[in-house]
Amino acid sequence: MEIIYQKQAEKGKQCQDCQSFTPRDSDPAAGTCFGKDVVAEGGCMFFKKKEVE
C-alpha cells in the first residue's frame, strides 16, 4: 500500500503529533516516519495521535 503524504497537514494531525514520527536532533522541523524523510508539519493517512504520559 502506498502512503499518501502531504507536506502540510491539518493542525493536530501533523507528523509532529504522530506516534510514528521521529524528529531529527539537528532539525526538529524534519524527521522520519517508517523510514521515509518527512517534515513535522506534514501528514499522512496512517496518523495516530501520540499518547499523553
ModelCIF file with pLDDT and N, C-alpha, C, O atoms, coordinates in Angstrom:
data_MODEL
#
_entry.id   MODEL 
#
_entity.id                         1 
_entity.type                       polymer 
_entity.pdbx_number_of_molecules   1 
#
_entity_poly.entity_id                      1 
_entity_poly.type                           'polypeptide(L)' 
_entity_poly.nstd_linkage                   no 
_entity_poly.nstd_monomer                   no 
_entity_poly.pdbx_seq_one_letter_code       MEIIYQKQAEKGKQCQDCQSFTPRDSDPAAGTCFGKDVVAEGGCMFFKKKEVE 
_entity_poly.pdbx_seq_one_letter_code_can   MEIIYQKQAEKGKQCQDCQSFTPRDSDPAAGTCFGKDVVAEGGCMFFKKKEVE 
_entity_poly.pdbx_strand_id                 A 
#
loop_
_entity_poly_seq.entity_id 
_entity_poly_seq.num 
_entity_poly_seq.mon_id 
_entity_poly_seq.hetero 
1 1  MET n 
1 2  GLU n 
1 3  ILE n 
1 4  ILE n 
1 5  TYR n 
1 6  GLN n 
1 7  LYS n 
1 8  GLN n 
1 9  ALA n 
1 10 GLU n 
1 11 LYS n 
1 12 GLY n 
1 13 LYS n 
1 14 GLN n 
1 15 CYS n 
1 16 GLN n 
1 17 ASP n 
1 18 CYS n 
1 19 GLN n 
1 20 SER n 
1 21 PHE n 
1 22 THR n 
1 23 PRO n 
1 24 ARG n 
1 25 ASP n 
1 26 SER n 
1 27 ASP n 
1 28 PRO n 
1 29 ALA n 
1 30 ALA n 
1 31 GLY n 
1 32 THR n 
1 33 CYS n 
1 34 PHE n 
1 35 GLY n 
1 36 LYS n 
1 37 ASP n 
1 38 VAL n 
1 39 VAL n 
1 40 ALA n 
1 41 GLU n 
1 42 GLY n 
1 43 GLY n 
1 44 CYS n 
1 45 MET n 
1 46 PHE n 
1 47 PHE n 
1 48 LYS n 
1 49 LYS n 
1 50 LYS n 
1 51 GLU n 
1 52 VAL n 
1 53 GLU n 
#
_struct_asym.id          A 
_struct_asym.entity_id   1 
#
loop_
_ma_qa_metric.id 
_ma_qa_metric.mode 
_ma_qa_metric.name 
_ma_qa_metric.software_group_id 
_ma_qa_metric.type 
1 global pLDDT . pLDDT 
2 local  pLDDT . pLDDT 
#
_ma_qa_metric_global.metric_id      1 
_ma_qa_metric_global.metric_value   92.83 
_ma_qa_metric_global.model_id       1 
_ma_qa_metric_global.ordinal_id     1 
#
loop_
_ma_qa_metric_local.label_asym_id 
_ma_qa_metric_local.label_comp_id 
_ma_qa_metric_local.label_seq_id 
_ma_qa_metric_local.metric_id 
_ma_qa_metric_local.metric_value 
_ma_qa_metric_local.model_id 
_ma_qa_metric_local.ordinal_id 
A MET 1  2 71.00 1 1  
A GLU 2  2 79.00 1 2  
A ILE 3  2 81.00 1 3  
A ILE 4  2 87.00 1 4  
A TYR 5  2 92.00 1 5  
A GLN 6  2 94.00 1 6  
A LYS 7  2 93.00 1 7  
A GLN 8  2 95.00 1 8  
A ALA 9  2 96.00 1 9  
A GLU 10 2 95.00 1 10 
A LYS 11 2 95.00 1 11 
A GLY 12 2 94.00 1 12 
A LYS 13 2 96.00 1 13 
A GLN 14 2 97.00 1 14 
A CYS 15 2 97.00 1 15 
A GLN 16 2 96.00 1 16 
A ASP 17 2 97.00 1 17 
A CYS 18 2 97.00 1 18 
A GLN 19 2 96.00 1 19 
A SER 20 2 95.00 1 20 
A PHE 21 2 96.00 1 21 
A THR 22 2 96.00 1 22 
A PRO 23 2 96.00 1 23 
A ARG 24 2 96.00 1 24 
A ASP 25 2 95.00 1 25 
A SER 26 2 96.00 1 26 
A ASP 27 2 95.00 1 27 
A PRO 28 2 92.00 1 28 
A ALA 29 2 96.00 1 29 
A ALA 30 2 97.00 1 30 
A GLY 31 2 97.00 1 31 
A THR 32 2 96.00 1 32 
A CYS 33 2 94.00 1 33 
A PHE 34 2 88.00 1 34 
A GLY 35 2 88.00 1 35 
A LYS 36 2 91.00 1 36 
A ASP 37 2 95.00 1 37 
A VAL 38 2 96.00 1 38 
A VAL 39 2 97.00 1 39 
A ALA 40 2 97.00 1 40 
A GLU 41 2 97.00 1 41 
A GLY 42 2 97.00 1 42 
A GLY 43 2 97.00 1 43 
A CYS 44 2 95.00 1 44 
A MET 45 2 94.00 1 45 
A PHE 46 2 94.00 1 46 
A PHE 47 2 96.00 1 47 
A LYS 48 2 96.00 1 48 
A LYS 49 2 96.00 1 49 
A LYS 50 2 93.00 1 50 
A GLU 51 2 87.00 1 51 
A VAL 52 2 75.00 1 52 
A GLU 53 2 66.00 1 53 
#
loop_
_atom_site.group_PDB 
_atom_site.id 
_atom_site.type_symbol 
_atom_site.label_atom_id 
_atom_site.label_alt_id 
_atom_site.label_comp_id 
_atom_site.label_asym_id 
_atom_site.label_entity_id 
_atom_site.label_seq_id 
_atom_site.pdbx_PDB_ins_code 
_atom_site.Cartn_x 
_atom_site.Cartn_y 
_atom_site.Cartn_z 
_atom_site.occupancy 
_atom_site.B_iso_or_equiv 
_atom_site.pdbx_formal_charge 
_atom_site.auth_seq_id 
_atom_site.auth_comp_id 
_atom_site.auth_asym_id 
_atom_site.auth_atom_id 
_atom_site.pdbx_PDB_model_num 
ATOM 1   N N  . MET A 1 1  ? 0.831  -1.172 0.000  1.00 71.00 ? 1  MET A N  1 
ATOM 2   C CA . MET A 1 1  ? 0.000  0.000  0.000  1.00 71.00 ? 1  MET A CA 1 
ATOM 3   C C  . MET A 1 1  ? 0.884  1.247  0.000  1.00 71.00 ? 1  MET A C  1 
ATOM 4   O O  . MET A 1 1  ? 1.823  1.355  0.790  1.00 71.00 ? 1  MET A O  1 
ATOM 5   N N  . GLU A 1 2  ? 0.580  2.163  -0.874 1.00 79.00 ? 2  GLU A N  1 
ATOM 6   C CA . GLU A 1 2  ? 1.343  3.403  -0.975 1.00 79.00 ? 2  GLU A CA 1 
ATOM 7   C C  . GLU A 1 2  ? 0.869  4.400  0.089  1.00 79.00 ? 2  GLU A C  1 
ATOM 8   O O  . GLU A 1 2  ? -0.331 4.566  0.308  1.00 79.00 ? 2  GLU A O  1 
ATOM 9   N N  . ILE A 1 3  ? 1.818  5.050  0.734  1.00 81.00 ? 3  ILE A N  1 
ATOM 10  C CA . ILE A 1 3  ? 1.489  6.075  1.730  1.00 81.00 ? 3  ILE A CA 1 
ATOM 11  C C  . ILE A 1 3  ? 1.243  7.384  1.001  1.00 81.00 ? 3  ILE A C  1 
ATOM 12  O O  . ILE A 1 3  ? 2.098  7.861  0.254  1.00 81.00 ? 3  ILE A O  1 
ATOM 13  N N  . ILE A 1 4  ? 0.067  7.963  1.222  1.00 87.00 ? 4  ILE A N  1 
ATOM 14  C CA . ILE A 1 4  ? -0.249 9.258  0.638  1.00 87.00 ? 4  ILE A CA 1 
ATOM 15  C C  . ILE A 1 4  ? 0.184  10.318 1.649  1.00 87.00 ? 4  ILE A C  1 
ATOM 16  O O  . ILE A 1 4  ? -0.423 10.470 2.709  1.00 87.00 ? 4  ILE A O  1 
ATOM 17  N N  . TYR A 1 5  ? 1.234  11.040 1.307  1.00 92.00 ? 5  TYR A N  1 
ATOM 18  C CA . TYR A 1 5  ? 1.856  12.004 2.202  1.00 92.00 ? 5  TYR A CA 1 
ATOM 19  C C  . TYR A 1 5  ? 1.621  13.422 1.706  1.00 92.00 ? 5  TYR A C  1 
ATOM 20  O O  . TYR A 1 5  ? 1.691  13.690 0.507  1.00 92.00 ? 5  TYR A O  1 
ATOM 21  N N  . GLN A 1 6  ? 1.340  14.338 2.648  1.00 94.00 ? 6  GLN A N  1 
ATOM 22  C CA . GLN A 1 6  ? 1.177  15.757 2.344  1.00 94.00 ? 6  GLN A CA 1 
ATOM 23  C C  . GLN A 1 6  ? 2.230  16.542 3.107  1.00 94.00 ? 6  GLN A C  1 
ATOM 24  O O  . GLN A 1 6  ? 2.535  16.201 4.250  1.00 94.00 ? 6  GLN A O  1 
ATOM 25  N N  . LYS A 1 7  ? 2.789  17.577 2.510  1.00 93.00 ? 7  LYS A N  1 
ATOM 26  C CA . LYS A 1 7  ? 3.791  18.393 3.196  1.00 93.00 ? 7  LYS A CA 1 
ATOM 27  C C  . LYS A 1 7  ? 3.172  19.373 4.176  1.00 93.00 ? 7  LYS A C  1 
ATOM 28  O O  . LYS A 1 7  ? 3.877  19.926 5.020  1.00 93.00 ? 7  LYS A O  1 
ATOM 29  N N  . GLN A 1 8  ? 1.870  19.598 4.082  1.00 95.00 ? 8  GLN A N  1 
ATOM 30  C CA . GLN A 1 8  ? 1.169  20.487 5.010  1.00 95.00 ? 8  GLN A CA 1 
ATOM 31  C C  . GLN A 1 8  ? -0.119 19.785 5.413  1.00 95.00 ? 8  GLN A C  1 
ATOM 32  O O  . GLN A 1 8  ? -0.964 19.494 4.567  1.00 95.00 ? 8  GLN A O  1 
ATOM 33  N N  . ALA A 1 9  ? -0.269 19.513 6.710  1.00 96.00 ? 9  ALA A N  1 
ATOM 34  C CA . ALA A 1 9  ? -1.455 18.814 7.197  1.00 96.00 ? 9  ALA A CA 1 
ATOM 35  C C  . ALA A 1 9  ? -2.213 19.694 8.196  1.00 96.00 ? 9  ALA A C  1 
ATOM 36  O O  . ALA A 1 9  ? -1.706 20.710 8.671  1.00 96.00 ? 9  ALA A O  1 
ATOM 37  N N  . GLU A 1 10 ? -3.427 19.275 8.492  1.00 95.00 ? 10 GLU A N  1 
ATOM 38  C CA . GLU A 1 10 ? -4.290 19.963 9.445  1.00 95.00 ? 10 GLU A CA 1 
ATOM 39  C C  . GLU A 1 10 ? -3.657 19.962 10.838 1.00 95.00 ? 10 GLU A C  1 
ATOM 40  O O  . GLU A 1 10 ? -3.099 18.950 11.261 1.00 95.00 ? 10 GLU A O  1 
ATOM 41  N N  . LYS A 1 11 ? -3.740 21.091 11.556 1.00 95.00 ? 11 LYS A N  1 
ATOM 42  C CA . LYS A 1 11 ? -3.215 21.172 12.930 1.00 95.00 ? 11 LYS A CA 1 
ATOM 43  C C  . LYS A 1 11 ? -3.830 20.056 13.760 1.00 95.00 ? 11 LYS A C  1 
ATOM 44  O O  . LYS A 1 11 ? -5.020 19.764 13.641 1.00 95.00 ? 11 LYS A O  1 
ATOM 45  N N  . GLY A 1 12 ? -3.008 19.433 14.605 1.00 94.00 ? 12 GLY A N  1 
ATOM 46  C CA . GLY A 1 12 ? -3.468 18.324 15.437 1.00 94.00 ? 12 GLY A CA 1 
ATOM 47  C C  . GLY A 1 12 ? -3.349 16.978 14.750 1.00 94.00 ? 12 GLY A C  1 
ATOM 48  O O  . GLY A 1 12 ? -3.474 15.939 15.398 1.00 94.00 ? 12 GLY A O  1 
ATOM 49  N N  . LYS A 1 13 ? -3.110 16.981 13.443 1.00 96.00 ? 13 LYS A N  1 
ATOM 50  C CA . LYS A 1 13 ? -2.946 15.732 12.685 1.00 96.00 ? 13 LYS A CA 1 
ATOM 51  C C  . LYS A 1 13 ? -1.656 15.771 11.879 1.00 96.00 ? 13 LYS A C  1 
ATOM 52  O O  . LYS A 1 13 ? -1.552 15.148 10.822 1.00 96.00 ? 13 LYS A O  1 
ATOM 53  N N  . GLN A 1 14 ? -0.677 16.508 12.390 1.00 97.00 ? 14 GLN A N  1 
ATOM 54  C CA . GLN A 1 14 ? 0.607  16.636 11.712 1.00 97.00 ? 14 GLN A CA 1 
ATOM 55  C C  . GLN A 1 14 ? 1.571  15.569 12.200 1.00 97.00 ? 14 GLN A C  1 
ATOM 56  O O  . GLN A 1 14 ? 1.384  14.987 13.268 1.00 97.00 ? 14 GLN A O  1 
ATOM 57  N N  . CYS A 1 15 ? 2.598  15.321 11.408 1.00 97.00 ? 15 CYS A N  1 
ATOM 58  C CA . CYS A 1 15 ? 3.607  14.319 11.757 1.00 97.00 ? 15 CYS A CA 1 
ATOM 59  C C  . CYS A 1 15 ? 4.142  14.524 13.173 1.00 97.00 ? 15 CYS A C  1 
ATOM 60  O O  . CYS A 1 15 ? 4.321  13.559 13.917 1.00 97.00 ? 15 CYS A O  1 
ATOM 61  N N  . GLN A 1 16 ? 4.394  15.767 13.543 1.00 96.00 ? 16 GLN A N  1 
ATOM 62  C CA . GLN A 1 16 ? 4.951  16.046 14.867 1.00 96.00 ? 16 GLN A CA 1 
ATOM 63  C C  . GLN A 1 16 ? 4.037  15.582 16.004 1.00 96.00 ? 16 GLN A C  1 
ATOM 64  O O  . GLN A 1 16 ? 4.498  15.441 17.137 1.00 96.00 ? 16 GLN A O  1 
ATOM 65  N N  . ASP A 1 17 ? 2.765  15.345 15.729 1.00 97.00 ? 17 ASP A N  1 
ATOM 66  C CA . ASP A 1 17 ? 1.804  14.880 16.726 1.00 97.00 ? 17 ASP A CA 1 
ATOM 67  C C  . ASP A 1 17 ? 1.575  13.375 16.662 1.00 97.00 ? 17 ASP A C  1 
ATOM 68  O O  . ASP A 1 17 ? 0.775  12.835 17.425 1.00 97.00 ? 17 ASP A O  1 
ATOM 69  N N  . CYS A 1 18 ? 2.275  12.695 15.752 1.00 97.00 ? 18 CYS A N  1 
ATOM 70  C CA . CYS A 1 18 ? 2.053  11.269 15.499 1.00 97.00 ? 18 CYS A CA 1 
ATOM 71  C C  . CYS A 1 18 ? 3.054  10.389 16.253 1.00 97.00 ? 18 CYS A C  1 
ATOM 72  O O  . CYS A 1 18 ? 4.215  10.755 16.438 1.00 97.00 ? 18 CYS A O  1 
ATOM 73  N N  . GLN A 1 19 ? 2.576  9.229  16.678 1.00 96.00 ? 19 GLN A N  1 
ATOM 74  C CA . GLN A 1 19 ? 3.426  8.254  17.386 1.00 96.00 ? 19 GLN A CA 1 
ATOM 75  C C  . GLN A 1 19 ? 4.598  7.779  16.537 1.00 96.00 ? 19 GLN A C  1 
ATOM 76  O O  . GLN A 1 19 ? 5.645  7.432  17.083 1.00 96.00 ? 19 GLN A O  1 
ATOM 77  N N  . SER A 1 20 ? 4.448  7.754  15.233 1.00 95.00 ? 20 SER A N  1 
ATOM 78  C CA . SER A 1 20 ? 5.476  7.175  14.362 1.00 95.00 ? 20 SER A CA 1 
ATOM 79  C C  . SER A 1 20 ? 6.563  8.153  13.938 1.00 95.00 ? 20 SER A C  1 
ATOM 80  O O  . SER A 1 20 ? 7.548  7.745  13.323 1.00 95.00 ? 20 SER A O  1 
ATOM 81  N N  . PHE A 1 21 ? 6.405  9.433  14.253 1.00 96.00 ? 21 PHE A N  1 
ATOM 82  C CA . PHE A 1 21 ? 7.370  10.463 13.845 1.00 96.00 ? 21 PHE A CA 1 
ATOM 83  C C  . PHE A 1 21 ? 8.568  10.488 14.782 1.00 96.00 ? 21 PHE A C  1 
ATOM 84  O O  . PHE A 1 21 ? 8.418  10.483 16.004 1.00 96.00 ? 21 PHE A O  1 
ATOM 85  N N  . THR A 1 22 ? 9.758  10.515 14.192 1.00 96.00 ? 22 THR A N  1 
ATOM 86  C CA . THR A 1 22 ? 10.997 10.658 14.953 1.00 96.00 ? 22 THR A CA 1 
ATOM 87  C C  . THR A 1 22 ? 11.702 11.911 14.452 1.00 96.00 ? 22 THR A C  1 
ATOM 88  O O  . THR A 1 22 ? 12.218 11.924 13.335 1.00 96.00 ? 22 THR A O  1 
ATOM 89  N N  . PRO A 1 23 ? 11.730 12.986 15.281 1.00 96.00 ? 23 PRO A N  1 
ATOM 90  C CA . PRO A 1 23 ? 12.384 14.227 14.836 1.00 96.00 ? 23 PRO A CA 1 
ATOM 91  C C  . PRO A 1 23 ? 13.899 14.061 14.753 1.00 96.00 ? 23 PRO A C  1 
ATOM 92  O O  . PRO A 1 23 ? 14.486 13.238 15.456 1.00 96.00 ? 23 PRO A O  1 
ATOM 93  N N  . ARG A 1 24 ? 14.516 14.850 13.890 1.00 96.00 ? 24 ARG A N  1 
ATOM 94  C CA . ARG A 1 24 ? 15.985 14.860 13.802 1.00 96.00 ? 24 ARG A CA 1 
ATOM 95  C C  . ARG A 1 24 ? 16.526 15.695 14.953 1.00 96.00 ? 24 ARG A C  1 
ATOM 96  O O  . ARG A 1 24 ? 15.946 16.719 15.313 1.00 96.00 ? 24 ARG A O  1 
ATOM 97  N N  . ASP A 1 25 ? 17.627 15.259 15.521 1.00 95.00 ? 25 ASP A N  1 
ATOM 98  C CA . ASP A 1 25 ? 18.277 16.025 16.593 1.00 95.00 ? 25 ASP A CA 1 
ATOM 99  C C  . ASP A 1 25 ? 18.749 17.378 16.073 1.00 95.00 ? 25 ASP A C  1 
ATOM 100 O O  . ASP A 1 25 ? 18.656 18.384 16.777 1.00 95.00 ? 25 ASP A O  1 
ATOM 101 N N  . SER A 1 26 ? 19.250 17.404 14.855 1.00 96.00 ? 26 SER A N  1 
ATOM 102 C CA . SER A 1 26 ? 19.809 18.632 14.286 1.00 96.00 ? 26 SER A CA 1 
ATOM 103 C C  . SER A 1 26 ? 18.743 19.586 13.750 1.00 96.00 ? 26 SER A C  1 
ATOM 104 O O  . SER A 1 26 ? 19.014 20.774 13.576 1.00 96.00 ? 26 SER A O  1 
ATOM 105 N N  . ASP A 1 27 ? 17.533 19.084 13.485 1.00 95.00 ? 27 ASP A N  1 
ATOM 106 C CA . ASP A 1 27 ? 16.459 19.915 12.923 1.00 95.00 ? 27 ASP A CA 1 
ATOM 107 C C  . ASP A 1 27 ? 15.102 19.301 13.268 1.00 95.00 ? 27 ASP A C  1 
ATOM 108 O O  . ASP A 1 27 ? 14.602 18.472 12.509 1.00 95.00 ? 27 ASP A O  1 
ATOM 109 N N  . PRO A 1 28 ? 14.489 19.689 14.400 1.00 92.00 ? 28 PRO A N  1 
ATOM 110 C CA . PRO A 1 28 ? 13.226 19.096 14.814 1.00 92.00 ? 28 PRO A CA 1 
ATOM 111 C C  . PRO A 1 28 ? 12.044 19.400 13.880 1.00 92.00 ? 28 PRO A C  1 
ATOM 112 O O  . PRO A 1 28 ? 10.971 18.818 14.046 1.00 92.00 ? 28 PRO A O  1 
ATOM 113 N N  . ALA A 1 29 ? 12.222 20.301 12.899 1.00 96.00 ? 29 ALA A N  1 
ATOM 114 C CA . ALA A 1 29 ? 11.164 20.578 11.925 1.00 96.00 ? 29 ALA A CA 1 
ATOM 115 C C  . ALA A 1 29 ? 11.121 19.511 10.835 1.00 96.00 ? 29 ALA A C  1 
ATOM 116 O O  . ALA A 1 29 ? 10.258 19.545 9.959  1.00 96.00 ? 29 ALA A O  1 
ATOM 117 N N  . ALA A 1 30 ? 12.059 18.562 10.894 1.00 97.00 ? 30 ALA A N  1 
ATOM 118 C CA . ALA A 1 30 ? 12.121 17.452 9.950  1.00 97.00 ? 30 ALA A CA 1 
ATOM 119 C C  . ALA A 1 30 ? 12.378 16.174 10.731 1.00 97.00 ? 30 ALA A C  1 
ATOM 120 O O  . ALA A 1 30 ? 12.772 16.215 11.896 1.00 97.00 ? 30 ALA A O  1 
ATOM 121 N N  . GLY A 1 31 ? 12.154 15.051 10.087 1.00 97.00 ? 31 GLY A N  1 
ATOM 122 C CA . GLY A 1 31 ? 12.404 13.783 10.755 1.00 97.00 ? 31 GLY A CA 1 
ATOM 123 C C  . GLY A 1 31 ? 12.104 12.627 9.831  1.00 97.00 ? 31 GLY A C  1 
ATOM 124 O O  . GLY A 1 31 ? 12.141 12.760 8.607  1.00 97.00 ? 31 GLY A O  1 
ATOM 125 N N  . THR A 1 32 ? 11.801 11.476 10.442 1.00 96.00 ? 32 THR A N  1 
ATOM 126 C CA . THR A 1 32 ? 11.477 10.289 9.665  1.00 96.00 ? 32 THR A CA 1 
ATOM 127 C C  . THR A 1 32 ? 10.210 9.633  10.202 1.00 96.00 ? 32 THR A C  1 
ATOM 128 O O  . THR A 1 32 ? 9.830  9.812  11.359 1.00 96.00 ? 32 THR A O  1 
ATOM 129 N N  . CYS A 1 33 ? 9.580  8.879  9.332  1.00 94.00 ? 33 CYS A N  1 
ATOM 130 C CA . CYS A 1 33 ? 8.407  8.086  9.685  1.00 94.00 ? 33 CYS A CA 1 
ATOM 131 C C  . CYS A 1 33 ? 8.447  6.829  8.832  1.00 94.00 ? 33 CYS A C  1 
ATOM 132 O O  . CYS A 1 33 ? 8.439  6.909  7.603  1.00 94.00 ? 33 CYS A O  1 
ATOM 133 N N  . PHE A 1 34 ? 8.489  5.693  9.461  1.00 88.00 ? 34 PHE A N  1 
ATOM 134 C CA . PHE A 1 34 ? 8.584  4.416  8.749  1.00 88.00 ? 34 PHE A CA 1 
ATOM 135 C C  . PHE A 1 34 ? 9.696  4.437  7.712  1.00 88.00 ? 34 PHE A C  1 
ATOM 136 O O  . PHE A 1 34 ? 9.544  3.882  6.623  1.00 88.00 ? 34 PHE A O  1 
ATOM 137 N N  . GLY A 1 35 ? 10.830 5.085  8.050  1.00 88.00 ? 35 GLY A N  1 
ATOM 138 C CA . GLY A 1 35 ? 11.991 5.126  7.179  1.00 88.00 ? 35 GLY A CA 1 
ATOM 139 C C  . GLY A 1 35 ? 11.927 6.164  6.074  1.00 88.00 ? 35 GLY A C  1 
ATOM 140 O O  . GLY A 1 35 ? 12.856 6.259  5.272  1.00 88.00 ? 35 GLY A O  1 
ATOM 141 N N  . LYS A 1 36 ? 10.853 6.947  6.009  1.00 91.00 ? 36 LYS A N  1 
ATOM 142 C CA . LYS A 1 36 ? 10.697 7.976  4.980  1.00 91.00 ? 36 LYS A CA 1 
ATOM 143 C C  . LYS A 1 36 ? 11.005 9.338  5.585  1.00 91.00 ? 36 LYS A C  1 
ATOM 144 O O  . LYS A 1 36 ? 10.575 9.630  6.701  1.00 91.00 ? 36 LYS A O  1 
ATOM 145 N N  . ASP A 1 37 ? 11.746 10.179 4.858  1.00 95.00 ? 37 ASP A N  1 
ATOM 146 C CA . ASP A 1 37 ? 12.010 11.540 5.309  1.00 95.00 ? 37 ASP A CA 1 
ATOM 147 C C  . ASP A 1 37 ? 10.722 12.351 5.201  1.00 95.00 ? 37 ASP A C  1 
ATOM 148 O O  . ASP A 1 37 ? 10.068 12.353 4.158  1.00 95.00 ? 37 ASP A O  1 
ATOM 149 N N  . VAL A 1 38 ? 10.361 13.042 6.289  1.00 96.00 ? 38 VAL A N  1 
ATOM 150 C CA . VAL A 1 38 ? 9.142  13.846 6.345  1.00 96.00 ? 38 VAL A CA 1 
ATOM 151 C C  . VAL A 1 38 ? 9.424  15.167 7.046  1.00 96.00 ? 38 VAL A C  1 
ATOM 152 O O  . VAL A 1 38 ? 10.481 15.343 7.652  1.00 96.00 ? 38 VAL A O  1 
ATOM 153 N N  . VAL A 1 39 ? 8.472  16.095 6.961  1.00 97.00 ? 39 VAL A N  1 
ATOM 154 C CA . VAL A 1 39 ? 8.561  17.348 7.707  1.00 97.00 ? 39 VAL A CA 1 
ATOM 155 C C  . VAL A 1 39 ? 7.546  17.292 8.843  1.00 97.00 ? 39 VAL A C  1 
ATOM 156 O O  . VAL A 1 39 ? 6.516  16.628 8.728  1.00 97.00 ? 39 VAL A O  1 
ATOM 157 N N  . ALA A 1 40 ? 7.839  17.992 9.944  1.00 97.00 ? 40 ALA A N  1 
ATOM 158 C CA . ALA A 1 40 ? 7.000  17.947 11.143 1.00 97.00 ? 40 ALA A CA 1 
ATOM 159 C C  . ALA A 1 40 ? 5.572  18.406 10.877 1.00 97.00 ? 40 ALA A C  1 
ATOM 160 O O  . ALA A 1 40 ? 4.644  17.922 11.525 1.00 97.00 ? 40 ALA A O  1 
ATOM 161 N N  . GLU A 1 41 ? 5.374  19.332 9.935  1.00 97.00 ? 41 GLU A N  1 
ATOM 162 C CA . GLU A 1 41 ? 4.040  19.860 9.654  1.00 97.00 ? 41 GLU A CA 1 
ATOM 163 C C  . GLU A 1 41 ? 3.291  19.059 8.589  1.00 97.00 ? 41 GLU A C  1 
ATOM 164 O O  . GLU A 1 41 ? 2.179  19.419 8.201  1.00 97.00 ? 41 GLU A O  1 
ATOM 165 N N  . GLY A 1 42 ? 3.904  17.973 8.122  1.00 97.00 ? 42 GLY A N  1 
ATOM 166 C CA . GLY A 1 42 ? 3.270  17.125 7.114  1.00 97.00 ? 42 GLY A CA 1 
ATOM 167 C C  . GLY A 1 42 ? 2.279  16.162 7.741  1.00 97.00 ? 42 GLY A C  1 
ATOM 168 O O  . GLY A 1 42 ? 2.002  16.230 8.939  1.00 97.00 ? 42 GLY A O  1 
ATOM 169 N N  . GLY A 1 43 ? 1.750  15.269 6.925  1.00 97.00 ? 43 GLY A N  1 
ATOM 170 C CA . GLY A 1 43 ? 0.812  14.279 7.433  1.00 97.00 ? 43 GLY A CA 1 
ATOM 171 C C  . GLY A 1 43 ? 0.541  13.189 6.419  1.00 97.00 ? 43 GLY A C  1 
ATOM 172 O O  . GLY A 1 43 ? 0.890  13.312 5.245  1.00 97.00 ? 43 GLY A O  1 
ATOM 173 N N  . CYS A 1 44 ? -0.094 12.105 6.891  1.00 95.00 ? 44 CYS A N  1 
ATOM 174 C CA . CYS A 1 44 ? -0.483 11.008 6.006  1.00 95.00 ? 44 CYS A CA 1 
ATOM 175 C C  . CYS A 1 44 ? -1.695 10.283 6.584  1.00 95.00 ? 44 CYS A C  1 
ATOM 176 O O  . CYS A 1 44 ? -2.181 10.631 7.660  1.00 95.00 ? 44 CYS A O  1 
ATOM 177 N N  . MET A 1 45 ? -2.178 9.273  5.863  1.00 94.00 ? 45 MET A N  1 
ATOM 178 C CA . MET A 1 45 ? -3.397 8.568  6.254  1.00 94.00 ? 45 MET A CA 1 
ATOM 179 C C  . MET A 1 45 ? -3.186 7.589  7.410  1.00 94.00 ? 45 MET A C  1 
ATOM 180 O O  . MET A 1 45 ? -4.154 6.999  7.889  1.00 94.00 ? 45 MET A O  1 
ATOM 181 N N  . PHE A 1 46 ? -1.955 7.403  7.867  1.00 94.00 ? 46 PHE A N  1 
ATOM 182 C CA . PHE A 1 46 ? -1.680 6.496  8.982  1.00 94.00 ? 46 PHE A CA 1 
ATOM 183 C C  . PHE A 1 46 ? -1.462 7.236  10.298 1.00 94.00 ? 46 PHE A C  1 
ATOM 184 O O  . PHE A 1 46 ? -0.883 6.681  11.232 1.00 94.00 ? 46 PHE A O  1 
ATOM 185 N N  . PHE A 1 47 ? -1.921 8.485  10.378 1.00 96.00 ? 47 PHE A N  1 
ATOM 186 C CA . PHE A 1 47 ? -1.736 9.298  11.579 1.00 96.00 ? 47 PHE A CA 1 
ATOM 187 C C  . PHE A 1 47 ? -2.344 8.603  12.797 1.00 96.00 ? 47 PHE A C  1 
ATOM 188 O O  . PHE A 1 47 ? -3.473 8.114  12.754 1.00 96.00 ? 47 PHE A O  1 
ATOM 189 N N  . LYS A 1 48 ? -1.570 8.573  13.883 1.00 96.00 ? 48 LYS A N  1 
ATOM 190 C CA . LYS A 1 48 ? -2.046 8.045  15.155 1.00 96.00 ? 48 LYS A CA 1 
ATOM 191 C C  . LYS A 1 48 ? -1.502 8.963  16.248 1.00 96.00 ? 48 LYS A C  1 
ATOM 192 O O  . LYS A 1 48 ? -0.293 9.038  16.467 1.00 96.00 ? 48 LYS A O  1 
ATOM 193 N N  . LYS A 1 49 ? -2.401 9.649  16.920 1.00 96.00 ? 49 LYS A N  1 
ATOM 194 C CA . LYS A 1 49 ? -2.044 10.637 17.933 1.00 96.00 ? 49 LYS A CA 1 
ATOM 195 C C  . LYS A 1 49 ? -1.124 10.035 19.000 1.00 96.00 ? 49 LYS A C  1 
ATOM 196 O O  . LYS A 1 49 ? -1.337 8.917  19.468 1.00 96.00 ? 49 LYS A O  1 
ATOM 197 N N  . LYS A 1 50 ? -0.083 10.815 19.376 1.00 93.00 ? 50 LYS A N  1 
ATOM 198 C CA . LYS A 1 50 ? 0.798  10.387 20.460 1.00 93.00 ? 50 LYS A CA 1 
ATOM 199 C C  . LYS A 1 50 ? -0.017 10.286 21.734 1.00 93.00 ? 50 LYS A C  1 
ATOM 200 O O  . LYS A 1 50 ? -0.884 11.118 21.996 1.00 93.00 ? 50 LYS A O  1 
ATOM 201 N N  . GLU A 1 51 ? 0.267  9.262  22.523 1.00 87.00 ? 51 GLU A N  1 
ATOM 202 C CA . GLU A 1 51 ? -0.410 9.091  23.797 1.00 87.00 ? 51 GLU A CA 1 
ATOM 203 C C  . GLU A 1 51 ? 0.249  10.001 24.822 1.00 87.00 ? 51 GLU A C  1 
ATOM 204 O O  . GLU A 1 51 ? 1.475  10.094 24.888 1.00 87.00 ? 51 GLU A O  1 
ATOM 205 N N  . VAL A 1 52 ? -0.574 10.670 25.619 1.00 75.00 ? 52 VAL A N  1 
ATOM 206 C CA . VAL A 1 52 ? -0.059 11.557 26.662 1.00 75.00 ? 52 VAL A CA 1 
ATOM 207 C C  . VAL A 1 52 ? 0.314  10.712 27.866 1.00 75.00 ? 52 VAL A C  1 
ATOM 208 O O  . VAL A 1 52 ? -0.467 9.878  28.324 1.00 75.00 ? 52 VAL A O  1 
ATOM 209 N N  . GLU A 1 53 ? 1.515  10.939 28.371 1.00 66.00 ? 53 GLU A N  1 
ATOM 210 C CA . GLU A 1 53 ? 2.004  10.154 29.510 1.00 66.00 ? 53 GLU A CA 1 
ATOM 211 C C  . GLU A 1 53 ? 1.584  10.763 30.819 1.00 66.00 ? 53 GLU A C  1 
ATOM 212 O O  . GLU A 1 53 ? 1.911  10.231 31.880 1.00 66.00 ? 53 GLU A O  1 
#
